[in-house]
């Protein structure tokens, strides 16, 4: 399992971010892009943006606009701007790196076109989310943020009340993650090594839970059941998620022009039912009967052997789940080192590879991919097992 922050470090960072973030709802006509000495920035101003690039061709002049405020943009905010305007991402990224003035011209023209085409009296609006003075997300004004601070306040007491082991936490540009398992419930998975005559080995497994949330439009609030393998500290999650709450709903408050969002107190009252439901889901996540059923399914995969070429089997798996060549090589390495050439062995090789990946979100994707290997329909596993 990929290690992230300690629980204490996570709590400190959530607290810091809750004080450092700021939200605005802005009519599209009051949003622009400027080329500055510090790079391309998003500008919130009075709407008097020229159709041409804001800045000279070299991108060195800071643009002075009446009442304008400029903010740096992170990778996600740039991606969301490109998607909103329908600008192909490769073109957007190349302009950002090589022709920032051309990018500004493209963005500002499309923003003005959207603004002018809006119905009279009903201007198109976007929610702009800031953190540490930079734009971290550009979203629909219908996006209803579910805040990480409120999530932590709701679920951490429940995790402690249930005496769960919180094994990994992280807060990235896109998502918050909290992963825990119940050490009081354990079962054994019996398996053989590469030598058929070898005495049966065992893996001890525990029920786990992955709680994740995005404040910036990168997926829903999710509480997903999973499995923690004690010996090799592998972590896996499964698709039968207990809860998903999509961040679409009540609009932010805007009166005239650019306005700040509803107060934190009002948002907490609005979302109280969501957090009550989340607490209930977390409390009931470790259902014994459901865990027994999952263990039974996993035990069956230990008998489902790779019958064809092992290298080609891993290549098929990698193509199905979108692994890079380097990731594919690591999965193959861990599969061979583990000596278990079964579906369960592939599951372990993928979740073990997650520990080696430098990016926490990519590691979490691998933990989901491991669970998906167990859940594959028989025909899909046969295609892997018989690859030649």
C-alpha positions in Angstrom: 0.0 0.0 0.0 1.3 3.4 -0.9 2.1 5.4 2.2 1.0 9.0 2.3 0.6 11.4 5.2 0.0 10.4 8.8 -3.4 11.1 10.3 -1.9 14.0 12.2 -0.3 15.5 9.1 -3.6 15.1 7.2 -5.5 16.9 9.9 -3.1 19.8 9.9 -3.2 20.1 6.1 -7.0 20.0 6.0 -7.2 22.7 8.7 -4.7 24.8 6.8 -6.5 24.5 3.5 -9.9 25.3 5.1 -8.5 28.7 6.1 -6.6 29.3 2.9 -9.3 28.7 0.3 -11.7 31.1 -1.3 -14.5 30.7 -3.8 -16.2 33.0 -6.3 -19.1 32.8 -8.7 -18.2 34.9 -11.8 -20.1 35.6 -15.0 -18.1 34.3 -17.9 -17.9 37.8 -19.3 -15.8 38.8 -16.2 -13.3 36.0 -16.6 -10.2 36.3 -18.8 -6.6 35.1 -19.2 -3.5 37.3 -19.0 0.1 36.7 -19.9 2.3 38.0 -17.0 5.9 37.8 -15.8 4.8 34.8 -13.8 3.1 33.0 -16.6 -0.4 32.7 -17.8 -2.9 33.7 -15.1 -6.7 33.8 -14.8 -8.1 37.3 -14.4 -11.3 38.2 -12.7 -12.2 41.8 -13.7 -14.8 44.1 -15.1 -15.3 42.3 -18.3 -13.4 44.8 -20.6 -11.1 42.1 -22.0 -9.8 42.6 -25.5 -10.4 39.8 -28.0 -6.7 39.7 -28.7 -4.1 38.3 -26.3 -3.8 40.1 -23.0 0.0 40.9 -23.1 2.6 41.3 -25.7 3.7 38.5 -28.1 6.6 37.6 -25.8 4.4 37.2 -22.8 6.4 39.5 -20.6 4.1 42.4 -19.8 1.7 42.4 -16.9 -1.7 43.5 -18.1 -3.3 46.3 -16.1 -7.1 46.0 -16.1 -9.5 48.0 -14.1 -10.6 46.1 -10.9 -8.9 43.0 -12.2 -7.5 40.4 -9.9 -5.1 37.8 -11.3 -4.4 34.2 -10.0 -2.1 31.5 -11.1 -3.7 28.3 -12.4 -2.8 24.7 -11.5 -2.8 21.8 -13.9 -6.4 20.8 -13.1 -7.7 24.3 -13.6 -6.0 24.6 -17.0 -7.5 21.2 -17.9 -11.0 22.3 -16.9 -10.7 25.5 -18.8 -9.7 23.6 -21.9 -12.6 21.2 -21.5 -15.1 24.0 -20.9 -14.1 25.9 -24.0 -13.7 22.8 -26.2 -10.0 23.4 -26.9 -8.1 20.2 -27.5 -5.9 19.5 -24.5 -2.7 18.7 -26.4 -3.0 22.1 -28.3 -3.9 23.9 -25.0 -0.8 22.5 -23.3 1.5 23.2 -26.2 0.4 26.8 -26.3 0.7 27.1 -22.5 4.4 26.1 -22.8 5.4 27.6 -26.1 2.9 30.3 -27.1 1.2 31.8 -24.0 0.0 34.9 -25.9 -1.7 32.6 -28.5 -3.4 30.7 -25.7 -4.7 33.8 -24.1 -6.1 35.0 -27.4 -7.9 31.6 -27.9 -9.3 31.5 -24.3 -10.4 35.1 -24.3 -12.2 34.9 -27.6 -14.1 31.7 -26.6 -15.0 33.1 -23.2 -16.4 36.3 -24.9 -18.3 34.2 -27.4 -19.9 32.2 -24.6 -20.8 35.3 -22.7 -22.4 37.0 -25.8 -24.4 33.9 -26.7 -26.0 33.6 -23.2 -29.6 34.4 -22.8 -30.4 38.0 -22.0 -30.5 38.5 -18.2 -29.1 35.0 -17.6 -25.4 35.2 -18.1 -23.3 32.0 -18.1 -21.4 31.7 -14.8 -18.5 29.6 -13.5 -17.5 28.7 -9.9 -13.8 29.6 -9.4 -12.1 27.8 -6.5 -8.9 29.3 -5.1 -6.3 27.9 -2.7 -3.2 29.8 -1.5 -4.0 32.5 -4.0 -4.1 30.2 -7.0 -7.0 28.8 -9.1 -7.4 25.1 -8.3 -10.7 24.5 -10.1 -13.1 26.2 -12.7 -16.5 24.5 -12.4 -20.2 25.0 -13.2 -21.9 27.3 -10.8 -24.3 24.4 -10.1 -21.4 22.5 -8.5 -22.1 21.9 -4.8 -18.8 21.5 -3.0 -18.6 18.8 -0.2 -15.6 20.1 1.8 -12.8 17.9 3.1 -12.9 19.6 6.5 -16.6 18.6 6.9 -15.8 15.0 5.7 -13.0 14.6 8.2 -15.1 16.0 11.0 -17.9 13.5 10.1 -15.9 10.3 9.6 -12.7 10.4 11.7 -14.6 10.1 15.0 -16.5 7.1 13.6 -13.2 5.4 12.5 -11.8 5.9 16.0 -15.1 4.7 17.6 -14.9 1.5 15.5 -11.2 1.1 16.5 -10.1 0.9 12.9 -6.5 1.1 11.8 -6.0 4.1 9.6 -3.1 3.0 7.4 -2.8 5.6 4.8 -4.0 9.2 4.1 -3.3 11.8 1.5 -4.6 15.0 0.1 -3.6 15.7 -3.5 -4.4 18.4 -6.0 -7.5 16.5 -6.9 -8.7 14.3 -4.0 -8.6 13.5 -0.3 -8.0 9.8 0.7 -8.5 8.0 4.0 -7.8 4.2 4.0 -8.4 2.0 7.0 -8.9 -1.7 7.9 -10.5 -3.7 10.8 -7.8 -5.7 12.5 -10.4 -7.6 14.6 -11.8 -9.4 11.5 -9.3 -11.6 9.7 -9.5 -14.6 7.3 -7.0 -16.7 5.6 -6.5 -17.2 1.8 -4.8 -20.5 1.1 -2.6 -20.7 -1.9 0.3 -22.7 -3.4 3.6 -21.4 -4.6 5.2 -22.1 -8.0 6.1 -25.6 -6.8 2.9 -27.8 -6.9 4.3 -30.0 -4.2 4.9 -27.0 -1.9 2.9 -27.0 1.4 0.0 -24.6 1.3 0.8 -21.0 2.2 -1.6 -18.5 3.6 -2.3 -14.8 3.2 -4.1 -13.2 6.1 -6.7 -10.6 4.9 -8.8 -8.0 6.6 -11.8 -5.9 5.5 -10.9 -2.4 4.5 -12.4 0.9 3.5 -11.3 3.7 1.2 -13.0 7.1 1.8 -12.3 9.7 -0.9 -13.6 13.1 -1.9 -12.9 15.8 -4.4 -13.6 19.5 -3.8 -12.5 20.3 -7.3 -14.7 18.2 -9.6 -12.5 15.1 -9.9 -15.0 12.5 -9.0 -17.6 12.0 -6.3 -17.6 11.5 -2.5 -17.0 7.8 -2.3 -17.0 5.1 0.5 -15.7 1.9 -1.0 -15.2 -1.6 0.5 -11.9 -3.3 0.1 -9.3 -5.8 1.3 -6.0 -5.4 3.2 -3.4 -8.1 3.0 -1.5 -8.3 6.2 1.7 -10.1 5.1 2.6 -7.9 2.1 0.6 -4.8 3.2 -1.3 -4.7 -0.1 -4.5 -2.7 -0.3 -7.3 -3.2 -2.8 -10.7 -1.7 -3.4 -13.7 -3.0 -5.2 -16.3 -1.5 -7.5 -19.3 -2.2 -5.4 -19.0 1.1 -3.7 -21.3 1.7 -0.7 -21.9 5.4 -1.5 -21.4 8.0 -4.1 -22.6 11.6 -3.8 -22.1 13.7 -6.9 -21.3 17.3 -6.3 -24.1 18.8 -8.3 -27.0 20.6 -6.7 -27.8 23.9 -5.0 -26.2 27.0 -6.7 -23.8 29.2 -5.0 -25.0 32.6 -3.9 -24.3 35.4 -6.4 -25.9 38.9 -6.4 -24.1 41.2 -8.7 -21.0 40.2 -10.6 -18.4 38.3 -8.7 -19.6 37.1 -5.3 -18.2 34.9 -2.7 -19.8 31.6 -1.9 -22.2 30.9 0.9 -20.7 31.0 4.4 -19.2 27.9 5.8 -21.9 27.7 8.5 -24.6 27.7 5.8 -22.9 25.1 3.7 -22.5 22.8 6.8 -26.2 23.1 7.5 -27.1 22.4 3.9 -24.9 19.3 3.8 -25.8 18.0 7.3 -27.9 15.2 5.8 -25.0 14.1 3.5 -22.6 13.8 6.4 -25.1 11.9 8.6 -25.5 9.4 5.8 -21.8 9.1 5.3 -21.3 8.3 9.0 -23.9 5.6 8.8 -22.3 4.1 5.7 -18.9 4.0 7.3 -20.3 2.4 10.5 -21.9 -0.4 8.4 -19.0 -0.8 5.9 -17.6 -3.9 7.6 -20.5 -6.3 7.2 -19.3 -9.7 8.2 -21.5 -11.7 5.7 -20.4 -9.5 2.9 -16.7 -9.9 3.8 -17.1 -13.7 4.0 -18.6 -13.6 0.5 -15.7 -11.6 -0.8 -13.1 -13.9 0.8 -14.9 -16.9 -0.9 -14.7 -15.2 -4.3 -11.0 -14.4 -3.8 -10.2 -17.9 -2.6 -11.7 -19.3 -5.8 -9.3 -17.2 -7.8 -6.3 -19.1 -6.3 -7.3 -22.1 -8.4 -7.6 -20.1 -11.7 -4.1 -20.5 -13.2 -2.3 -18.8 -16.0 -2.2 -21.5 -18.7 -0.6 -19.6 -21.5 2.5 -17.3 -21.7 3.0 -15.3 -18.5 4.6 -12.3 -20.2 1.7 -12.1 -22.7 -0.9 -12.6 -20.0 0.5 -9.5 -18.1 0.6 -7.6 -21.4 -3.2 -8.3 -21.9 -3.9 -7.2 -18.3 -1.8 -4.0 -18.8 -3.7 -3.2 -22.0 -7.0 -3.7 -20.4 -6.2 -1.4 -17.4 -4.1 1.1 -19.2 -0.7 0.4 -17.6 2.4 2.0 -19.0 5.3 -0.1 -20.2 7.2 0.6 -17.0 4.2 -0.3 -14.9 3.7 -3.5 -16.9 7.3 -4.5 -16.3 6.8 -3.9 -12.5 3.6 -6.0 -12.4 5.4 -8.9 -14.2 8.4 -8.6 -11.8 6.1 -8.9 -8.8 4.1 -11.7 -10.3 7.2 -13.8 -10.9 8.7 -12.9 -7.5 5.5 -13.9 -5.8 5.6 -17.3 -7.5 1.8 -17.6 -7.7 0.7 -17.8 -11.3 -3.0 -17.5 -10.7 -5.6 -14.8 -10.9 -5.0 -14.2 -7.2 -1.3 -13.9 -8.0 -2.0 -11.2 -10.7 -4.2 -9.4 -8.1 -1.3 -9.4 -5.6 1.2 -8.3 -8.3 -0.9 -5.3 -9.3 -1.6 -4.2 -5.7 2.0 -4.7 -4.8 3.1 -2.5 -7.7 1.0 0.3 -6.2 3.5 0.6 -3.4 6.3 1.4 -5.9 4.5 4.2 -7.8 5.6 7.7 -7.0 2.1 9.3 -7.5 -0.5 8.6 -4.7 -3.5 8.9 -7.0 -1.9 6.5 -9.6 -1.2 4.1 -6.8 -4.9 4.2 -5.7 -5.9 3.5 -9.3 -3.8 0.4 -9.1 -5.5 -0.7 -5.9 -8.8 -0.4 -7.8 -7.4 -2.3 -10.8 -6.4 -5.1 -8.4 -10.0 -5.4 -7.2 -11.2 -5.3 -10.8 -9.0 -8.4 -11.7 -11.0 -10.4 -9.0 -14.3 -9.1 -10.4 -13.5 -9.8 -14.1 -16.1 -12.0 -15.9 -14.9 -15.5 -16.6 -14.5 -14.9 -20.3 -12.3 -11.9 -19.7 -10.1 -13.9 -17.3 -9.9 -16.7 -19.8 -8.5 -14.3 -22.4 -5.8 -13.4 -20.0 -5.0 -16.9 -18.7 -4.7 -18.3 -22.2 -2.7 -15.5 -23.8 -0.1 -17.0 -26.1 
